[in-house]
Amino acid sequence: MKNATLLLLSFALLLTSSECSSEPEPIVSTIGHMKLTVTYPEAVKDVDGRLVGFRQVPAAGAVARLYNKDAICKGYLDAKLDLAYIGDKPIISKYEHRTNEEGEISFNNIKAGEYFLILYASQLYKYTEKYIEVPLGDTLRLKKDFTASLSFFKGLEPWDYEVPTE
C-alpha cells in the first residue's frame, strides 16, 4: 500500500512539475496597404479634327471606396453617393480616398482583408466594382492601361490589378 501511494504521489508530482510553458503567440500584423492608379482615355485628333486614337490621362479626383466584402452596389448613383448594400440595408464605405493630380491613391495602414471596391471616375461617367483582397504588409497595386481603340467605351474599366512580386 505504501508503495502504491508513493507511486501515485510520484506520478502526480511528475505531472504537476512538468515544464510545459506555452510560448506566446506571435503578433501577426493585420495592417494592409493598397495603391491604385486611375487613368482614362482622352481622344487624340489630327489637325483636321479627325479622331486618330486615344492617350491615357491621369484621372484626377476619381473616388475609390472600400466596403464590407458582402456589400453590393445597386447602380450609378450608389457609387457616386457613397452607398452600397448588404441585402436591403444601406451601408457607407469603411475607407474612401480620391486620386491626386497623377491619378494615384494610396490606402495605407488599413485593416488587411477582403473588401468590395467601388471606383467612380467622373471623367468616364461610370463606376466599376470588384471584390478585392488587401494583403498584409505588402502593397497591392491596381492599374489599368487602355488600348488605343476607337471602341474604348465598350466594357471599359478604369482599373485592373496586379500583385507585386518580391
C-alpha positions as CSV (number, residue, x, y, z in Angstrom):
1,M,0.0,0.0,0.0
2,K,2.8,2.3,0.9
3,N,4.5,1.6,-2.4
4,A,1.2,2.3,-4.3
5,T,0.8,5.6,-2.5
6,L,4.4,6.6,-3.2
7,L,3.9,5.6,-6.9
8,L,0.8,7.7,-7.1
9,L,2.4,10.7,-5.5
10,S,5.5,10.4,-7.7
11,F,3.2,10.3,-10.8
12,A,1.2,13.3,-9.6
13,L,4.4,15.2,-8.9
14,L,5.7,14.4,-12.4
15,L,2.5,15.7,-14.0
16,T,2.4,18.9,-12.0
17,S,6.1,19.8,-12.2
18,S,6.5,19.3,-16.0
19,E,7.9,22.4,-17.5
20,C,5.3,22.9,-20.2
21,S,5.4,26.6,-20.5
22,S,3.4,27.8,-23.5
23,E,5.2,30.1,-25.9
24,P,3.3,33.4,-26.5
25,E,1.6,33.6,-29.9
26,P,3.5,35.8,-32.3
27,I,1.7,39.1,-33.1
28,V,0.6,39.0,-36.7
29,S,0.3,42.3,-38.4
30,T,-3.2,43.0,-39.8
31,I,-2.2,46.2,-41.5
32,G,-2.6,46.2,-45.2
33,H,-1.7,48.7,-48.0
34,M,-3.1,49.3,-51.4
35,K,-2.1,51.7,-54.2
36,L,-4.4,52.5,-57.1
37,T,-3.7,54.3,-60.3
38,V,-6.6,55.5,-62.4
39,T,-6.4,56.8,-66.0
40,Y,-8.9,57.5,-68.7
41,P,-8.7,57.6,-72.5
42,E,-8.6,61.1,-73.9
43,A,-9.3,61.5,-77.6
44,V,-6.4,62.4,-79.9
45,K,-7.3,64.2,-83.1
46,D,-5.3,65.1,-86.2
47,V,-5.0,68.7,-87.5
48,D,-8.3,68.3,-89.4
49,G,-10.1,67.3,-86.2
50,R,-10.4,63.6,-87.1
51,L,-10.2,61.0,-84.3
52,V,-7.0,59.0,-84.6
53,G,-6.9,57.3,-81.3
54,F,-6.6,57.8,-77.5
55,R,-4.0,58.5,-75.0
56,Q,-4.0,57.7,-71.3
57,V,-4.6,60.7,-69.0
58,P,-4.5,60.6,-65.2
59,A,-8.0,60.6,-63.7
60,A,-7.6,63.3,-61.0
61,G,-10.4,63.2,-58.4
62,A,-11.6,59.7,-59.1
63,V,-13.1,58.2,-55.9
64,A,-12.1,54.7,-54.6
65,R,-14.1,53.2,-51.7
66,L,-13.7,50.0,-49.8
67,Y,-16.8,48.5,-48.3
68,N,-17.5,45.3,-46.3
69,K,-16.8,42.3,-48.5
70,D,-20.5,41.3,-48.5
71,A,-21.7,44.7,-49.9
72,I,-23.0,45.2,-53.4
73,C,-23.7,48.4,-55.4
74,K,-27.1,48.8,-57.0
75,G,-26.3,51.4,-59.6
76,Y,-24.6,54.6,-60.8
77,L,-25.9,56.9,-58.1
78,D,-24.9,54.4,-55.3
79,A,-21.3,54.6,-56.4
80,K,-21.4,58.4,-56.8
81,L,-23.1,59.0,-53.4
82,D,-21.1,56.5,-51.2
83,L,-23.8,54.0,-50.7
84,A,-23.7,50.2,-51.0
85,Y,-26.0,47.5,-49.6
86,I,-25.8,44.3,-47.6
87,G,-29.1,42.7,-48.5
88,D,-31.5,45.7,-48.4
89,K,-29.6,47.5,-45.7
90,P,-27.7,50.6,-47.0
91,I,-24.1,51.0,-45.7
92,I,-21.3,53.5,-46.1
93,S,-17.7,52.8,-47.0
94,K,-15.1,51.9,-44.4
95,Y,-12.4,53.7,-46.3
96,E,-12.5,56.4,-49.1
97,H,-9.9,58.3,-51.0
98,R,-9.7,60.5,-54.1
99,T,-6.9,60.3,-56.7
100,N,-4.3,63.1,-56.8
101,E,-3.3,65.0,-60.0
102,E,-1.4,62.0,-61.2
103,G,-4.4,59.7,-60.8
104,E,-2.9,57.9,-57.8
105,I,-4.5,56.8,-54.5
106,S,-2.7,55.2,-51.5
107,F,-4.6,53.3,-48.9
108,N,-2.1,52.9,-46.0
109,N,-2.4,51.3,-42.6
110,I,-5.9,49.8,-43.3
111,K,-7.1,46.5,-42.0
112,A,-6.0,43.8,-44.3
113,G,-8.6,41.5,-45.7
114,E,-11.4,41.2,-48.3
115,Y,-13.3,44.2,-49.5
116,F,-15.8,45.3,-52.1
117,L,-14.1,48.0,-54.1
118,I,-16.0,50.7,-55.9
119,L,-14.3,53.2,-58.1
120,Y,-16.1,56.2,-59.6
121,A,-14.3,58.2,-62.2
122,S,-16.2,61.3,-63.3
123,Q,-14.3,61.6,-66.5
124,L,-15.7,58.3,-67.5
125,Y,-19.2,58.9,-66.1
126,K,-19.2,55.4,-64.7
127,Y,-18.2,53.2,-61.9
128,T,-16.7,49.8,-61.6
129,E,-16.8,47.4,-58.7
130,K,-14.8,44.3,-57.7
131,Y,-14.1,42.1,-54.8
132,I,-10.5,42.5,-53.8
133,E,-8.2,41.3,-51.1
134,V,-5.9,43.8,-49.5
135,P,-2.8,41.8,-48.4
136,L,-0.9,42.0,-45.1
137,G,2.1,44.3,-45.2
138,D,2.7,44.2,-48.9
139,T,1.2,46.7,-51.3
140,L,-1.4,45.6,-53.8
141,R,-1.1,47.8,-56.9
142,L,-4.1,48.5,-59.0
143,K,-3.6,49.9,-62.5
144,K,-5.1,49.9,-66.0
145,D,-3.6,50.6,-69.4
146,F,-6.1,51.2,-72.1
147,T,-5.6,50.2,-75.7
148,A,-5.8,52.9,-78.3
149,S,-9.1,51.6,-79.6
150,L,-11.9,53.6,-81.1
151,S,-14.3,51.4,-79.3
152,F,-12.8,52.2,-75.9
153,F,-16.2,52.7,-74.3
154,K,-17.2,49.0,-74.7
155,G,-16.6,47.1,-71.5
156,L,-14.3,49.8,-70.2
157,E,-13.0,49.6,-66.7
158,P,-10.7,52.3,-65.5
159,W,-8.5,49.9,-63.4
160,D,-7.1,46.5,-63.2
161,Y,-4.8,45.0,-60.6
162,E,-1.6,43.1,-60.2
163,V,0.0,41.7,-57.0
164,P,3.6,43.0,-56.7
165,T,6.4,40.4,-56.9
166,E,9.2,40.3,-54.4
